[in-house]
Amino acid sequence: MGSHLPQALPAPLPPPADPQRLDALAADLRAAGMEPLRGAGPLAGLAADGFVYSPVLQPLLQGLAPQLGVRAQSTEQVRQVAAACARHGVSLTLRGAGTGNYGQAVPLAGGLVLELSGLTRLRSLDPHTGVFTAEAAMPLAELEQRLQAQGREPRLLPSTVRSASLAGYVAGGSSGIGSLRWGFLRDPGHLLGLELVTLEPEPRLLQLDAAAAAAINHAYGCNGIITALTMASAAAVPWWQLVVAFERWDDALAAAQRLPATALLLQSLCVLEGPITPLLPWPQGCPAGMAGQHRLLLLAAPDALPALGALLPALGGTLLWQAPQGESRGVPLRELTWNHTTLHARAQEPGFTYLQLLLPQPEGAALAALRQRWGADLLWHLEGVRGFGQQRLACLPLVRWRGREALQQLIDHALELGCLLFNPHAITVEEGGLGVVDADQVAAKAAYDPAGLLNPGKLRGWWERPQAPG
Ligand SMILES: Cc1cc2nc3c(=O)[nH]c(=O)nc-3n(C[C@H](O)[C@H](O)[C@H](O)COP(=O)(O)OP(=O)(O)OC[C@H]3O[C@@H](n4cnc5c(N)ncnc54)[C@H](O)[C@@H]3O)c2cc1C
């Protein structure tokens, strides 16, 4: 099997822009009413993201920074930035809130970083269908509040909902709270259209339908600048947060397999192996974790509570705590799930890193085989998802870092067992997904970023395309 862990930045990367070009670009931005950011201090906040969770990515990405930064307040200013970058041949990397996990928003070759700070409006919400159009930099927390006020809610949210932006989530994320019901962001039906600015000397402002928008979804901003998104929403539910304890791991796993196969309305299901639980900051009133006790975290509809009350003891679980979402104090339960589990655990024990796997079914056999070989170097963190039309379990195990070779061997073993890897130690769009080039993403880059200036080095299919300059 080939290596899944990069040793160097992907090639080929353009050289950083020379000072004359930068000066000319900065002058154009000023002329368009924007104040370019220059120098280590002002640019520091535009450089990094959550790649520090990967000891493989950290030495490669640490210290990489843009040469120039700018914040656009309107779609017209976005067009002006795109035109100026195209004219001067300076690369452009989009940035939302900078919460990506793999350096998605970290510029590999300097250039300019653009935040769409002023584009935060909810443009429309259809009261009959729930379809909404929101601008790219809309904070997800605000989007959630605005939809809830109209009886709707986002179908999917990352556990970074309190900080992340809508376009950053669609361009850089994949799944999260709601994936138990709604699957993955790239599943057809979530993203219904996009407004896009192209990177050309005369940038076009395009309205893409769902089919054309699919190539921009999860492309790390490599093939167009998203200025607004049209998406489906769900009917709002006043979710309840539940924490359930299990003495036996097999019971916890069986409950995670059984509950999504009921008629209970659940938004999120997360299982944490005992030793992870003392590392997490539980909501106020919820007992602290104990290494010998596994936990199931649920977001459930109010009408599911009586049935859960009867079902959980039969599955070997004990309800420890419950509270309505939004009304508990301390960290909300959803901020203990997905990559927030990794974040909190690393805050206590920085020697942990992680993997992202979709487990083969039945899941128990793969987990047992991994445990047998890797012992306590792996701690189980499972998330219920709907994948390929079926209820599945994703696994985001905490992994004790024992060096590159050991991590590569662990990945090889997981692949041999039939796991699908969503590699969090990779830089390109392809390696972070299923490893294959998406020809539609590459064609969209050719159409909307013909000079290849957007987020260079992140789309492998671009430099591997047959007509790429040798
Ligand atoms: C603790 C933690 C927990 C996380 N949990 C989840 C989770 O549950 N689910 C999940 O999917 N992800 C998760 N992530 C990853 C990340 O938080 C999400 O993907 C998030 O939504 C990214 O949004 P952002 O605004 O921070 O985007 P950024 O990180 O700023 O950008 C992400 C990508 O989008 C591109 N981009 C930004 N704006 C635009 C635009 N206007 N047009 C085109 N491209 C653009 C950027 O260039 C970059 O490639 C987690 C990360 C951390 C650190």
The ligand as a Gaussian input file, in Angstrom:
#p B3LYP/6-31G(d) Opt

LIG

0 1
 C      -12.677000      21.181000      16.883000
 C      -13.137000      21.028000      15.476000
 C      -14.343000      20.384000      15.234000
 C      -14.793000      20.217000      13.901000
 N      -15.977000      19.551000      13.677000
 C      -16.381000      19.373000      12.389000
 C      -17.585000      18.672000      12.105000
 O      -18.324000      18.283000      12.996000
 N      -17.910000      18.480000      10.802000
 C      -17.132000      18.972000       9.770000
 O      -17.465000      18.759000       8.604000
 N      -16.026000      19.676000      10.026000
 C      -15.625000      19.887000      11.291000
 N      -14.501000      20.597000      11.546000
 C      -13.822000      21.276000      10.450000
 C      -14.324000      22.737000      10.275000
 O      -14.620000      23.317000      11.522000
 C      -15.561000      22.853000       9.469000
 O      -15.410000      22.253000       8.231000
 C      -15.978000      24.323000       9.337000
 O      -17.271000      24.382000       8.976000
 C      -15.119000      25.162000       8.429000
 O      -15.674000      26.474000       8.394000
 P      -14.757000      27.770000       8.453000
 O      -15.633000      28.944000       8.283000
 O      -13.887000      27.755000       9.635000
 O      -13.898000      27.551000       7.121000
 P      -12.333000      27.707000       6.885000
 O      -11.601000      26.726000       7.730000
 O      -11.936000      29.124000       6.985000
 O      -12.253000      27.265000       5.361000
 C      -12.516000      25.944000       4.986000
 C      -12.278000      25.815000       3.474000
 O      -13.305000      26.545000       2.807000
 C      -12.730000      27.454000       1.874000
 N      -13.612000      28.624000       1.814000
 C      -13.947000      29.460000       2.824000
 N      -14.783000      30.415000       2.362000
 C      -14.967000      30.175000       1.047000
 C      -15.706000      30.822000       0.010000
 N      -16.406000      31.933000       0.240000
 N      -15.667000      30.293000      -1.241000
 C      -14.948000      29.169000      -1.515000
 N      -14.216000      28.534000      -0.569000
 C      -14.237000      29.022000       0.686000
 C      -11.353000      27.777000       2.430000
 O      -10.459000      28.197000       1.413000
 C      -10.958000      26.415000       3.009000
 O      -10.397000      25.613000       1.998000
 C      -14.024000      20.745000      12.848000
 C      -12.820000      21.407000      13.110000
 C      -12.375000      21.552000      14.407000
 C      -11.088000      22.272000      14.640000

